[in-house]
Amino acid sequence: MNKKVTLREIVSLKIVYALIIAMFYWMWSRSDWQEYYRPLQVGIGFFFICYFILVSIKTRMYKKESFDELAERNLRRCDSICLKFLLTAMIVTAFIGGILGHIDAISTSMIGWIIIITIIVLAVFRAILFAIMDSKGV
Amino acid sequence: MILKTKIKECREKKGIKQVELAELVNVRRETIVNLENGKYNPSLKLAMDIAKVFGITVEELFEFTDGE
């Protein structure tokens, strides 16, 4: 069965990129480097390359076979909302870092984690929001 | 100004289902649904493709009316 690739599928696949970035950050932000981190990084890096190729193929298939202008418009609107969400999150993070930094209540690593978690939440939020907008035809 | 469409009329006259029309113009069925409900203004290309399916002009298929 030749199932057509949908834009919803492509948007959802991007969540994995956020998780991979989080995995790399987890290893690099730690102060206790473990021996197994290097082969783990190589493995994740290899997975990332394969996954990137898969997503690129699916994106090309979508553009060739199932390009839909209404879905594209809905995605642009969704991205506009997500950009505002990201801006808000970054401003809040900056102020948290600035204010709590005065009393040494927050480390740069924690600020990094706030940013990484924001990226993951944003990727999931984008996929869910787009699915809702696209199904309702907003 | 509101864009009114006669897509549903023309489609029913020709005996074509929404999903069939969607496949003919290479969009999803949801896009045709939103077009018929007036919730979406199509691109010029899509408008011309749909008009071609029905054998009419774009102007006959779509018209602008004053908003109420």
N, CA and C atoms of all chains as a GROMACS GRO file, in nm:
protein
  618
    1MET      N    1   0.084  -0.120   0.000
    1MET     CA    2   0.000   0.000   0.000
    1MET      C    3   0.088   0.126   0.000
    2ASN      N    4   0.064   0.216  -0.097
    2ASN     CA    5   0.145   0.336  -0.108
    2ASN      C    6   0.075   0.452  -0.036
    3LYS      N    7   0.103   0.467   0.093
    3LYS     CA    8   0.035   0.570   0.171
    3LYS      C    9   0.101   0.704   0.144
    4LYS      N   10   0.016   0.810   0.125
    4LYS     CA   11   0.071   0.942   0.097
    4LYS      C   12   0.125   1.003   0.226
    5VAL      N   13   0.233   1.080   0.210
    5VAL     CA   14   0.294   1.148   0.324
    5VAL      C   15   0.215   1.277   0.350
    6THR      N   16   0.177   1.299   0.475
    6THR     CA   17   0.102   1.421   0.508
    6THR      C   18   0.195   1.520   0.578
    7LEU      N   19   0.153   1.645   0.576
    7LEU     CA   20   0.233   1.749   0.640
    7LEU      C   21   0.233   1.729   0.792
    8ARG      N   22   0.122   1.673   0.844
    8ARG     CA   23   0.114   1.646   0.988
    8ARG      C   24   0.223   1.547   1.030
    9GLU      N   25   0.246   1.449   0.945
    9GLU     CA   26   0.348   1.348   0.973
    9GLU      C   27   0.486   1.412   0.978
   10ILE      N   28   0.513   1.498   0.881
   10ILE     CA   29   0.645   1.563   0.872
   10ILE      C   30   0.667   1.653   0.994
   11VAL      N   31   0.564   1.726   1.034
   11VAL     CA   32   0.576   1.815   1.150
   11VAL      C   33   0.601   1.732   1.277
   12SER      N   34   0.534   1.619   1.290
   12SER     CA   35   0.552   1.533   1.408
   12SER      C   36   0.692   1.472   1.412
   13LEU      N   37   0.746   1.440   1.295
   13LEU     CA   38   0.879   1.378   1.290
   13LEU      C   39   0.987   1.472   1.345
   14LYS      N   40   0.961   1.601   1.340
   14LYS     CA   41   1.062   1.698   1.384
   14LYS      C   42   1.081   1.694   1.536
   15ILE      N   43   0.987   1.634   1.608
   15ILE     CA   44   1.000   1.625   1.755
   15ILE      C   45   1.126   1.547   1.791
   16VAL      N   46   1.157   1.448   1.709
   16VAL     CA   47   1.274   1.363   1.739
   16VAL      C   48   1.403   1.445   1.738
   17TYR      N   49   1.411   1.545   1.648
   17TYR     CA   50   1.531   1.631   1.645
   17TYR      C   51   1.551   1.698   1.781
   18ALA      N   52   1.441   1.747   1.839
   18ALA     CA   53   1.450   1.815   1.970
   18ALA      C   54   1.500   1.718   2.076
   19LEU      N   55   1.454   1.593   2.069
   19LEU     CA   56   1.497   1.492   2.168
   19LEU      C   57   1.645   1.457   2.150
   20ILE      N   58   1.690   1.451   2.026
   20ILE     CA   59   1.832   1.420   2.000
   20ILE      C   60   1.921   1.532   2.054
   21ILE      N   61   1.877   1.657   2.031
   21ILE     CA   62   1.953   1.773   2.083
   21ILE      C   63   1.960   1.764   2.235
   22ALA      N   64   1.847   1.725   2.298
   22ALA     CA   65   1.844   1.712   2.444
   22ALA      C   66   1.943   1.606   2.491
   23MET      N   67   1.950   1.496   2.418
   23MET     CA   68   2.042   1.387   2.457
   23MET      C   69   2.187   1.434   2.452
   24PHE      N   70   2.222   1.506   2.344
   24PHE     CA   71   2.358   1.558   2.332
   24PHE      C   72   2.386   1.658   2.443
   25TYR      N   73   2.289   1.744   2.470
   25TYR     CA   74   2.309   1.845   2.573
   25TYR      C   75   2.330   1.779   2.710
   26TRP      N   76   2.251   1.673   2.736
   26TRP     CA   77   2.262   1.601   2.863
   26TRP      C   78   2.405   1.551   2.885
   27MET      N   79   2.465   1.498   2.780
   27MET     CA   80   2.601   1.446   2.792
   27MET      C   81   2.703   1.560   2.806
   28TRP      N   82   2.689   1.664   2.729
   28TRP     CA   83   2.788   1.771   2.728
   28TRP      C   84   2.776   1.865   2.847
   29SER      N   85   2.660   1.870   2.912
   29SER     CA   86   2.645   1.962   3.026
   29SER      C   87   2.689   1.898   3.157
   30ARG      N   88   2.714   1.767   3.153
   30ARG     CA   89   2.751   1.699   3.277
   30ARG      C   90   2.900   1.724   3.308
   31SER      N   91   2.934   1.723   3.436
   31SER     CA   92   3.074   1.742   3.474
   31SER      C   93   3.143   1.607   3.495
   32ASP      N   94   3.065   1.500   3.498
   32ASP     CA   95   3.122   1.367   3.518
   32ASP      C   96   3.117   1.290   3.386
   33TRP      N   97   3.217   1.313   3.302
   33TRP     CA   98   3.220   1.247   3.171
   33TRP      C   99   3.242   1.098   3.192
   34GLN      N  100   3.153   1.018   3.133
   34GLN     CA  101   3.163   0.872   3.142
   34GLN      C  102   3.224   0.817   3.014
   35GLU      N  103   3.286   0.700   3.028
   35GLU     CA  104   3.353   0.640   2.911
   35GLU      C  105   3.254   0.603   2.800
   36TYR      N  106   3.133   0.563   2.842
   36TYR     CA  107   3.037   0.517   2.741
   36TYR      C  108   2.971   0.632   2.665
   37TYR      N  109   3.000   0.757   2.705
   37TYR     CA  110   2.939   0.872   2.636
   37TYR      C  111   2.984   0.881   2.491
   38ARG      N  112   3.115   0.851   2.466
   38ARG     CA  113   3.164   0.866   2.329
   38ARG      C  114   3.095   0.769   2.233
   39PRO      N  115   3.093   0.636   2.261
   39PRO     CA  116   3.021   0.546   2.169
   39PRO      C  117   2.872   0.578   2.163
   40LEU      N  118   2.818   0.627   2.274
   40LEU     CA  119   2.676   0.664   2.275
   40LEU      C  120   2.652   0.782   2.180
   41GLN      N  121   2.742   0.879   2.184
   41GLN     CA  122   2.731   0.995   2.095
   41GLN      C  123   2.746   0.954   1.950
   42VAL      N  124   2.837   0.863   1.924
   42VAL     CA  125   2.856   0.815   1.786
   42VAL      C  126   2.729   0.746   1.737
   43GLY      N  127   2.672   0.663   1.827
   43GLY     CA  128   2.549   0.593   1.792
   43GLY      C  129   2.434   0.689   1.766
   44ILE      N  130   2.419   0.787   1.854
   44ILE     CA  131   2.311   0.885   1.836
   44ILE      C  132   2.335   0.968   1.710
   45GLY      N  133   2.462   1.003   1.687
   45GLY     CA  134   2.496   1.080   1.567
   45GLY      C  135   2.462   1.002   1.440
   46PHE      N  136   2.492   0.873   1.439
   46PHE     CA  137   2.459   0.788   1.325
   46PHE      C  138   2.308   0.780   1.306
   47PHE      N  139   2.237   0.761   1.417
   47PHE     CA  140   2.090   0.758   1.412
   47PHE      C  141   2.037   0.889   1.356
   48PHE      N  142   2.095   1.001   1.402
   48PHE     CA  143   2.051   1.133   1.356
   48PHE      C  144   2.066   1.146   1.204
   49ILE      N  145   2.180   1.100   1.153
   49ILE     CA  146   2.203   1.111   1.008
   49ILE      C  147   2.100   1.027   0.931
   50CYS      N  148   2.078   0.904   0.978
   50CYS     CA  149   1.980   0.816   0.911
   50CYS      C  150   1.840   0.878   0.920
   51TYR      N  151   1.808   0.931   1.036
   51TYR     CA  152   1.675   0.991   1.056
   51TYR      C  153   1.658   1.114   0.968
   52PHE      N  154   1.764   1.194   0.958
   52PHE     CA  155   1.759   1.314   0.874
   52PHE      C  156   1.732   1.276   0.728
   53ILE      N  157   1.797   1.168   0.684
   53ILE     CA  158   1.777   1.121   0.546
   53ILE      C  159   1.633   1.076   0.527
   54LEU      N  160   1.580   1.003   0.627
   54LEU     CA  161   1.441   0.956   0.620
   54LEU      C  162   1.344   1.073   0.610
   55VAL      N  163   1.364   1.173   0.696
   55VAL     CA  164   1.275   1.291   0.696
   55VAL      C  165   1.287   1.367   0.564
   56SER      N  166   1.407   1.377   0.512
   56SER     CA  167   1.427   1.446   0.382
   56SER      C  168   1.354   1.374   0.270
   57ILE      N  169   1.360   1.240   0.273
   57ILE     CA  170   1.290   1.161   0.170
   57ILE      C  171   1.140   1.182   0.182
   58LYS      N  172   1.090   1.176   0.305
   58LYS     CA  173   0.945   1.195   0.326
   58LYS      C  174   0.902   1.336   0.285
   59THR      N  175   0.984   1.434   0.313
   59THR     CA  176   0.951   1.572   0.276
   59THR      C  177   0.946   1.586   0.124
   60ARG      N  178   1.042   1.523   0.057
   60ARG     CA  179   1.043   1.529  -0.088
   60ARG      C  180   0.920   1.458  -0.146
   61MET      N  181   0.883   1.344  -0.086
   61MET     CA  182   0.764   1.270  -0.130
   61MET      C  183   0.639   1.356  -0.112
   62TYR      N  184   0.633   1.425   0.001
   62TYR     CA  185   0.517   1.511   0.028
   62TYR      C  186   0.506   1.620  -0.078
   63LYS      N  187   0.618   1.685  -0.107
   63LYS     CA  188   0.617   1.797  -0.202
   63LYS      C  189   0.580   1.749  -0.342
   64LYS      N  190   0.617   1.625  -0.372
   64LYS     CA  191   0.590   1.571  -0.506
   64LYS      C  192   0.445   1.525  -0.519
   65GLU      N  193   0.398   1.453  -0.416
   65GLU     CA  194   0.269   1.382  -0.432
   65GLU      C  195   0.152   1.449  -0.364
   66SER      N  196   0.176   1.505  -0.244
   66SER     CA  197   0.059   1.546  -0.166
   66SER      C  198   0.065   1.690  -0.116
   67PHE      N  199   0.134   1.777  -0.191
   67PHE     CA  200   0.140   1.916  -0.151
   67PHE      C  201  -0.001   1.974  -0.143
   68ASP      N  202  -0.035   2.032  -0.030
   68ASP     CA  203  -0.168   2.089  -0.013
   68ASP      C  204  -0.154   2.232   0.038
   69GLU      N  205  -0.214   2.327  -0.036
   69GLU     CA  206  -0.191   2.468  -0.001
   69GLU      C  207  -0.261   2.508   0.128
   70LEU      N  208  -0.373   2.446   0.159
   70LEU     CA  209  -0.442   2.480   0.283
   70LEU      C  210  -0.360   2.435   0.404
   71ALA      N  211  -0.301   2.316   0.395
   71ALA     CA  212  -0.216   2.264   0.502
   71ALA      C  213  -0.094   2.354   0.520
   72GLU      N  214  -0.037   2.400   0.408
   72GLU     CA  215   0.079   2.489   0.415
   72GLU      C  216   0.042   2.621   0.483
   73ARG      N  217  -0.074   2.672   0.450
   73ARG     CA  218  -0.118   2.798   0.511
   73ARG      C  219  -0.140   2.779   0.661
   74ASN      N  220  -0.202   2.667   0.697
   74ASN     CA  221  -0.224   2.638   0.839
   74ASN      C  222  -0.091   2.624   0.914
   75LEU      N  223   0.009   2.564   0.847
   75LEU     CA  224   0.140   2.548   0.911
   75LEU      C  225   0.207   2.684   0.931
   76ARG      N  226   0.192   2.773   0.836
   76ARG     CA  227   0.249   2.907   0.851
   76ARG      C  228   0.186   2.981   0.969
   77ARG      N  229   0.055   2.966   0.984
   77ARG     CA  230  -0.014   3.029   1.097
   77ARG      C  231   0.032   2.966   1.229
   78CYS      N  232   0.047   2.837   1.227
   78CYS     CA  233   0.092   2.763   1.346
   78CYS      C  234   0.232   2.810   1.385
   79ASP      N  235   0.320   2.823   1.286
   79ASP     CA  236   0.457   2.866   1.312
   79ASP      C  237   0.461   3.008   1.366
   80SER      N  238   0.370   3.090   1.320
   80SER     CA  239   0.362   3.228   1.370
   80SER      C  240   0.329   3.229   1.519
   81ILE      N  241   0.235   3.143   1.558
   81ILE     CA  242   0.199   3.132   1.701
   81ILE      C  243   0.317   3.077   1.781
   82CYS      N  244   0.383   2.975   1.726
   82CYS     CA  245   0.497   2.913   1.795
   82CYS      C  246   0.612   3.011   1.811
   83LEU      N  247   0.630   3.099   1.714
   83LEU     CA  248   0.738   3.200   1.725
   83LEU      C  249   0.712   3.292   1.843
   84LYS      N  250   0.587   3.331   1.860
   84LYS     CA  251   0.552   3.419   1.973
   84LYS      C  252   0.574   3.345   2.105
   85PHE      N  253   0.539   3.216   2.107
   85PHE     CA  254   0.560   3.135   2.226
   85PHE      C  255   0.709   3.127   2.258
   86LEU      N  256   0.791   3.105   2.155
   86LEU     CA  257   0.936   3.094   2.176
   86LEU      C  258   0.994   3.224   2.227
   87LEU      N  259   0.950   3.336   2.170
   87LEU     CA  260   0.998   3.468   2.213
   87LEU      C  261   0.967   3.490   2.361
   88THR      N  262   0.844   3.457   2.399
   88THR     CA  263   0.802   3.473   2.539
   88THR      C  264   0.890   3.387   2.629
   89ALA      N  265   0.909   3.262   2.589
   89ALA     CA  266   0.989   3.170   2.670
   89ALA      C  267   1.133   3.219   2.683
   90MET      N  268   1.191   3.272   2.576
   90MET     CA  269   1.329   3.319   2.581
   90MET      C  270   1.342   3.443   2.668
   91ILE      N  271   1.243   3.531   2.663
   91ILE     CA  272   1.246   3.651   2.747
   91ILE      C  273   1.238   3.612   2.894
   92VAL      N  274   1.146   3.519   2.924
   92VAL     CA  275   1.132   3.471   3.063
   92VAL      C  276   1.262   3.406   3.110
   93THR      N  277   1.322   3.323   3.025
   93THR     CA  278   1.448   3.255   3.059
   93THR      C  279   1.558   3.357   3.085
   94ALA      N  280   1.564   3.459   3.001
   94ALA     CA  281   1.668   3.561   3.018
   94ALA      C  282   1.654   3.631   3.153
   95PHE      N  283   1.530   3.665   3.186
   95PHE     CA  284   1.508   3.735   3.314
   95PHE      C  285   1.534   3.644   3.433
   96ILE      N  286   1.496   3.517   3.420
   96ILE     CA  287   1.524   3.420   3.528
   96ILE      C  288   1.675   3.412   3.550
   97GLY      N  289   1.749   3.400   3.438
   97GLY     CA  290   1.895   3.392   3.447
   97GLY      C  291   1.955   3.518   3.505
   98GLY      N  292   1.904   3.633   3.461
   98GLY     CA  293   1.958   3.759   3.509
   98GLY      C  294   1.930   3.784   3.656
   99ILE      N  295   1.808   3.758   3.697
   99ILE     CA  296   1.769   3.787   3.836
   99ILE      C  297   1.827   3.684   3.933
  100LEU      N  298   1.807   3.557   3.903
  100LEU     CA  299   1.856   3.452   3.993
  100LEU      C  300   2.009   3.441   3.990
  101GLY      N  301   2.069   3.488   3.882
  101GLY     CA  302   2.215   3.485   3.873
  101GLY      C  303   2.281   3.572   3.977
  102HIS      N  304   2.211   3.680   4.015
  102HIS     CA  305   2.264   3.771   4.118
  102HIS      C  306   2.286   3.701   4.252
  103ILE      N  307   2.201   3.605   4.282
  103ILE     CA  308   2.210   3.536   4.411
  103ILE      C  309   2.264   3.394   4.394
  104ASP      N  310   2.324   3.370   4.278
  104ASP     CA  311   2.382   3.238   4.247
  104ASP      C  312   2.282   3.124   4.270
  105ALA      N  313   2.156   3.150   4.240
  105ALA     CA  314   2.052   3.047   4.260
  105ALA      C  315   2.033   2.963   4.135
  106ILE      N  316   2.103   3.002   4.026
  106ILE     CA  317   2.086   2.927   3.902
  106ILE      C  318   2.220   2.920   3.830
  107SER      N  319   2.250   2.804   3.773
  107SER     CA  320   2.375   2.788   3.699
  107SER      C  321   2.349   2.801   3.549
  108THR      N  322   2.456   2.817   3.473
  108THR     CA  323   2.439   2.828   3.327
  108THR      C  324   2.386   2.697   3.271
  109SER      N  325   2.423   2.586   3.334
  109SER     CA  326   2.374   2.455   3.290
  109SER      C  327   2.221   2.447   3.304
  110MET      N  328   2.171   2.502   3.416
  110MET     CA  329   2.026   2.500   3.436
  110MET      C  330   1.955   2.588   3.334
  111ILE      N  331   2.016   2.701   3.303
  111ILE     CA  332   1.959   2.788   3.201
  111ILE      C  333   1.955   2.712   3.068
  112GLY      N  334   2.062   2.639   3.042
  112GLY     CA  335   2.066   2.556   2.920
  112GLY      C  336   1.953   2.454   2.919
  113TRP      N  337   1.930   2.393   3.034
  113TRP     CA  338   1.820   2.295   3.042
  113TRP      C  339   1.684   2.361   3.020
  114ILE      N  340   1.666   2.480   3.071
  114ILE     CA  341   1.539   2.551   3.049
  114ILE      C  342   1.519   2.572   2.899
  115ILE      N  343   1.627   2.611   2.831
  115ILE     CA  344   1.618   2.634   2.686
  115ILE      C  345   1.588   2.503   2.612
  116ILE      N  346   1.659   2.397   2.651
  116ILE     CA  347   1.639   2.267   2.584
  116ILE      C  348   1.497   2.216   2.605
  117ILE      N  349   1.448   2.226   2.728
  117ILE     CA  350   1.311   2.181   2.757
  117ILE      C  351   1.210   2.266   2.680
  118THR      N  352   1.238   2.396   2.668
  118THR     CA  353   1.151   2.484   2.588
  118THR      C  354   1.145   2.435   2.444
  119ILE      N  355   1.259   2.396   2.390
  119ILE     CA  356   1.264   2.347   2.251
  119ILE      C  357   1.181   2.220   2.236
  120ILE      N  358   1.192   2.129   2.332
  120ILE     CA  359   1.114   2.004   2.325
  120ILE      C  360   0.965   2.034   2.336
  121VAL      N  361   0.930   2.115   2.434
  121VAL     CA  362   0.789   2.151   2.453
  121VAL      C  363   0.735   2.220   2.328
  122LEU      N  364   0.815   2.308   2.270
  122LEU     CA  365   0.772   2.380   2.151
  122LEU      C  366   0.749   2.284   2.034
  123ALA      N  367   0.838   2.186   2.017
  123ALA     CA  368   0.824   2.090   1.908
  123ALA      C  369   0.696   2.009   1.923
  124VAL      N  370   0.667   1.967   2.046
  124VAL     CA  371   0.544   1.890   2.071
  124VAL      C  372   0.422   1.979   2.053
  125PHE      N  373   0.430   2.099   2.109
  125PHE     CA  374   0.319   2.196   2.098
  125PHE      C  375   0.288   2.227   1.953
  126ARG      N  376   0.393   2.247   1.872
  126ARG     CA  377   0.376   2.277   1.730
  126ARG      C  378   0.301   2.164   1.659
  127ALA      N  379   0.341   2.039   1.688
  127ALA     CA  380   0.277   1.925   1.623
  127ALA      C  381   0.130   1.916   1.662
  128ILE      N  382   0.102   1.934   1.791
  128ILE     CA  383  -0.037   1.924   1.838
  128ILE      C  384  -0.120   2.039   1.783
  129LEU      N  385  -0.066   2.161   1.791
  129LEU     CA  386  -0.138   2.279   1.744
  129LEU      C  387  -0.169   2.268   1.594
  130PHE      N  388  -0.071   2.223   1.517
  130PHE     CA  389  -0.092   2.210   1.374
  130PHE      C  390  -0.198   2.105   1.344
  131ALA      N  391  -0.196   1.994   1.418
  131ALA     CA  392  -0.295   1.888   1.397
  131ALA      C  393  -0.436   1.943   1.424
  132ILE      N  394  -0.449   2.024   1.529
  132ILE     CA  395  -0.580   2.082   1.563
  132ILE      C  396  -0.623   2.183   1.456
  133MET      N  397  -0.530   2.273   1.419
  133MET     CA  398  -0.563   2.377   1.321
  133MET      C  399  -0.597   2.314   1.186
  134ASP      N  400  -0.524   2.211   1.149
  134ASP     CA  401  -0.545   2.151   1.017
  134ASP      C  402  -0.675   2.072   1.013
  135SER      N  403  -0.713   2.010   1.123
  135SER     CA  404  -0.836   1.930   1.122
  135SER      C  405  -0.958   2.021   1.126
  136LYS      N  406  -0.942   2.139   1.193
  136LYS     CA  407  -1.057   2.229   1.202
  136LYS      C  408  -1.063   2.324   1.084
  137GLY      N  409  -0.956   2.331   1.006
  137GLY     CA  410  -0.954   2.420   0.891
  137GLY      C  411  -0.954   2.565   0.933
  138VAL      N  412  -0.875   2.598   1.033
  138VAL     CA  413  -0.870   2.736   1.084
  138VAL      C  414  -0.809   2.830   0.980
  139MET      N  415  -1.572   4.265   0.167
  139MET     CA  416  -1.591   4.185   0.044
  139MET      C  417  -1.578   4.036   0.079
  140ILE      N  418  -1.676   3.959   0.038
  140ILE     CA  419  -1.676   3.815   0.067
  140ILE      C  420  -1.664   3.739  -0.065
  141LEU      N  421  -1.580   3.636  -0.064
  141LEU     CA  422  -1.565   3.553  -0.184
  141LEU      C  423  -1.667   3.441  -0.178
  142LYS      N  424  -1.759   3.440  -0.274
  142LYS     CA  425  -1.860   3.333  -0.278
  142LYS      C  426  -1.820   3.235  -0.388
  143THR      N  427  -1.848   3.109  -0.363
  143THR     CA  428  -1.808   3.006  -0.459
  143THR      C  429  -1.926   2.917  -0.499
  144LYS      N  430  -1.919   2.871  -0.623
  144LYS     CA  431  -2.024   2.780  -0.673
  144LYS      C  432  -1.969   2.639  -0.689
  145ILE      N  433  -1.864   2.609  -0.615
  145ILE     CA  434  -1.799   2.478  -0.631
  145ILE      C  435  -1.896   2.365  -0.599
  146LYS      N  436  -1.969   2.379  -0.490
  146LYS     CA  437  -2.060   2.271  -0.451
  146LYS      C  438  -2.168   2.249  -0.557
  147GLU      N  439  -2.220   2.359  -0.606
  147GLU     CA  440  -2.323   2.353  -0.712
  147GLU      C  441  -2.273   2.278  -0.833
  148CYS      N  442  -2.156   2.324  -0.881
  148CYS     CA  443  -2.098   2.265  -1.002
  148CYS      C  444  -2.062   2.119  -0.980
  149ARG      N  445  -2.011   2.091  -0.861
  149ARG     CA  446  -1.970   1.953  -0.831
  149ARG      C  447  -2.090   1.859  -0.832
  150GLU      N  448  -2.199   1.905  -0.771
  150GLU     CA  449  -2.320   1.821  -0.765
  150GLU      C  450  -2.384   1.806  -0.903
  151LYS      N  451  -2.370   1.911  -0.983
  151LYS     CA  452  -2.424   1.904  -1.120
  151LYS      C  453  -2.351   1.798  -1.201
  152LYS      N  454  -2.218   1.793  -1.178
  152LYS     CA  455  -2.137   1.697  -1.252
  152LYS      C  456  -2.138   1.559  -1.188
  153GLY      N  457  -2.194   1.549  -1.069
  153GLY     CA  458  -2.200   1.420  -1.001
  153GLY      C  459  -2.065   1.374  -0.949
  154ILE      N  460  -1.985   1.471  -0.905
  154ILE     CA  461  -1.851   1.436  -0.851
  154ILE      C  462  -1.855   1.452  -0.700
  155LYS      N  463  -1.791   1.357  -0.632
  155LYS     CA  464  -1.780   1.367  -0.485
  155LYS      C  465  -1.664   1.459  -0.448
  156GLN      N  466  -1.665   1.504  -0.322
  156GLN     CA  467  -1.558   1.593  -0.276
  156GLN      C  468  -1.420   1.527  -0.289
  157VAL      N  469  -1.413   1.400  -0.253
  157VAL     CA  470  -1.285   1.331  -0.255
  157VAL      C  471  -1.234   1.314  -0.399
  158GLU      N  472  -1.329   1.295  -0.492
  158GLU     CA  473  -1.291   1.280  -0.633
  158GLU      C  474  -1.239   1.412  -0.688
  159LEU      N  475  -1.308   1.521  -0.654
  159LEU     CA  476  -1.264   1.654  -0.699
  159LEU      C  477  -1.126   1.685  -0.640
  160ALA      N  478  -1.109   1.649  -0.512
  160ALA     CA  479  -0.980   1.673  -0.445
  160ALA      C  480  -0.867   1.602  -0.519
  161GLU      N  481  -0.892   1.478  -0.558
  161GLU     CA  482  -0.788   1.401  -0.630
  161GLU      C  483  -0.760   1.460  -0.767
  162LEU      N  484  -0.863   1.511  -0.831
  162LEU     CA  485  -0.846   1.568  -0.966
  162LEU      C  486  -0.758   1.693  -0.964
  163VAL      N  487  -0.771   1.774  -0.856
  163VAL     CA  488  -0.692   1.898  -0.848
  163VAL      C  489  -0.574   1.885  -0.752
  164ASN      N  490  -0.549   1.761  -0.706
  164ASN     CA  491  -0.432   1.731  -0.623
  164ASN      C  492  -0.428   1.807  -0.491
  165VAL      N  493  -0.542   1.806  -0.421
  165VAL     CA  494  -0.546   1.860  -0.285
  165VAL      C  495  -0.616   1.756  -0.197
  166ARG      N  496  -0.627   1.789  -0.066
  166ARG     CA  497  -0.700   1.699   0.023
  166ARG      C  498  -0.849   1.730   0.020
  167ARG      N  499  -0.925   1.633   0.065
  167ARG     CA  500  -1.070   1.652   0.071
  167ARG      C  501  -1.105   1.770   0.164
  168GLU      N  502  -1.028   1.784   0.273
  168GLU     CA  503  -1.052   1.894   0.369
  168GLU      C  504  -1.043   2.030   0.300
  169THR      N  505  -0.953   2.042   0.204
  169THR     CA  506  -0.937   2.169   0.132
  169THR      C  507  -1.064   2.200   0.052
  170ILE      N  508  -1.120   2.099  -0.013
  170ILE     CA  509  -1.243   2.118  -0.090
  170ILE      C  510  -1.358   2.155   0.005
  171VAL      N  511  -1.364   2.090   0.120
  171VAL     CA  512  -1.468   2.120   0.219
  171VAL      C  513  -1.460   2.267   0.261
  172ASN      N  514  -1.339   2.311   0.292
  172ASN     CA  515  -1.320   2.451   0.336
  172ASN      C  516  -1.348   2.551   0.224
  173LEU      N  517  -1.317   2.512   0.101
  173LEU     CA  518  -1.348   2.598  -0.014
  173LEU      C  519  -1.499   2.614  -0.029
  174GLU      N  520  -1.570   2.504  -0.021
  174GLU     CA  521  -1.717   2.508  -0.038
  174GLU      C  522  -1.784   2.586   0.074
  175ASN      N  523  -1.727   2.579   0.193
  175ASN     CA  524  -1.784   2.652   0.306
  175ASN      C  525  -1.741   2.798   0.310
  176GLY      N  526  -1.658   2.837   0.216
  176GLY     CA  527  -1.612   2.976   0.211
  176GLY      C  528  -1.512   3.010   0.319
  177LYS      N  529  -1.452   2.907   0.380
  177LYS     CA  530  -1.356   2.932   0.489
  177LYS      C  531  -1.215   2.951   0.437
  178TYR      N  532  -1.194   2.927   0.308
  178TYR     CA  533  -1.059   2.935   0.253
  178TYR      C  534  -1.064   2.994   0.112
  179ASN      N  535  -0.976   3.092   0.089
  179ASN     CA  536  -0.964   3.149  -0.046
  179ASN      C  537  -0.850   3.078  -0.119
  180PRO      N  538  -0.878   3.014  -0.231
  180PRO     CA  539  -0.774   2.935  -0.297
  180PRO      C  540  -0.673   3.023  -0.369
  181SER      N  541  -0.559   2.962  -0.401
  181SER     CA  542  -0.460   3.031  -0.484
  181SER      C  543  -0.516   3.037  -0.627
  182LEU      N  544  -0.457   3.120  -0.709
  182LEU     CA  545  -0.503   3.134  -0.847
  182LEU      C  546  -0.491   3.001  -0.921
  183LYS      N  547  -0.382   2.931  -0.897
  183LYS     CA  548  -0.360   2.803  -0.964
  183LYS      C  549  -0.469   2.703  -0.928
  184LEU      N  550  -0.501   2.694  -0.800
  184LEU     CA  551  -0.603   2.599  -0.757
  184LEU      C  552  -0.740   2.638  -0.813
  185ALA      N  553  -0.768   2.767  -0.812
  185ALA     CA  554  -0.895   2.817  -0.866
  185ALA      C  555  -0.906   2.781  -1.014
  186MET      N  556  -0.797   2.798  -1.087
  186MET     CA  557  -0.799   2.768  -1.231
  186MET      C  558  -0.812   2.617  -1.254
  187ASP      N  559  -0.745   2.538  -1.169
  187ASP     CA  560  -0.754   2.392  -1.184
  187ASP      C  561  -0.897   2.344  -1.161
  188ILE      N  562  -0.963   2.400  -1.060
  188ILE     CA  563  -1.101   2.360  -1.031
  188ILE      C  564  -1.193   2.404  -1.143
  189ALA      N  565  -1.173   2.526  -1.190
  189ALA     CA  566  -1.256   2.577  -1.300
  189ALA      C  567  -1.241   2.490  -1.425
  190LYS      N  568  -1.119   2.443  -1.446
  190LYS     CA  569  -1.092   2.357  -1.563
  190LYS      C  570  -1.167   2.226  -1.552
  191VAL      N  571  -1.175   2.171  -1.432
  191VAL     CA  572  -1.246   2.044  -1.409
  191VAL      C  573  -1.393   2.059  -1.449
  192PHE      N  574  -1.451   2.174  -1.415
  192PHE     CA  575  -1.593   2.198  -1.445
  192PHE      C  576  -1.616   2.257  -1.583
  193GLY      N  577  -1.508   2.293  -1.650
  193GLY     CA  578  -1.521   2.349  -1.785
  193GLY      C  579  -1.581   2.489  -1.786
  194ILE      N  580  -1.555   2.564  -1.681
  194ILE     CA  581  -1.604   2.703  -1.675
  194ILE      C  582  -1.488   2.795  -1.641
  195THR      N  583  -1.515   2.927  -1.640
  195THR     CA  584  -1.408   3.021  -1.607
  195THR      C  585  -1.402   3.044  -1.456
  196VAL      N  586  -1.289   3.101  -1.412
  196VAL     CA  587  -1.271   3.130  -1.269
  196VAL      C  588  -1.377   3.231  -1.222
  197GLU      N  589  -1.406   3.327  -1.310
  197GLU     CA  590  -1.505   3.431  -1.274
  197GLU      C  591  -1.644   3.372  -1.255
  198GLU      N  592  -1.674   3.265  -1.329
  198GLU     CA  593  -1.805   3.201  -1.313
  198GLU      C  594  -1.809   3.117  -1.185
  199LEU      N  595  -1.693   3.070  -1.143
  199LEU     CA  596  -1.685   2.982  -1.027
  199LEU      C  597  -1.680   3.060  -0.895
  200PHE      N  598  -1.613   3.175  -0.899
  200PHE     CA  599  -1.598   3.258  -0.779
  200PHE      C  600  -1.649   3.398  -0.805
  201GLU      N  601  -1.707   3.460  -0.704
  201GLU     CA  602  -1.744   3.600  -0.719
  201GLU      C  603  -1.732   3.670  -0.584
  202PHE      N  604  -1.695   3.797  -0.593
  202PHE     CA  605  -1.686   3.879  -0.473
  202PHE      C  606  -1.820   3.947  -0.452
  203THR      N  607  -1.866   3.944  -0.327
  203THR     CA  608  -1.988   4.017  -0.296
  203THR      C  609  -1.959   4.112  -0.180
  204ASP      N  610  -2.039   4.215  -0.167
  204ASP     CA  611  -2.022   4.308  -0.055
  204ASP      C  612  -2.061   4.238   0.074
  205GLY      N  613  -1.984   4.256   0.177
  205GLY     CA  614  -2.013   4.194   0.306
  205GLY      C  615  -2.138   4.252   0.366
  206GLU      N  616  -2.215   4.170   0.442
  206GLU     CA  617  -2.339   4.221   0.504
  206GLU      C  618  -2.317   4.272   0.644
   0.00000   0.00000   0.00000
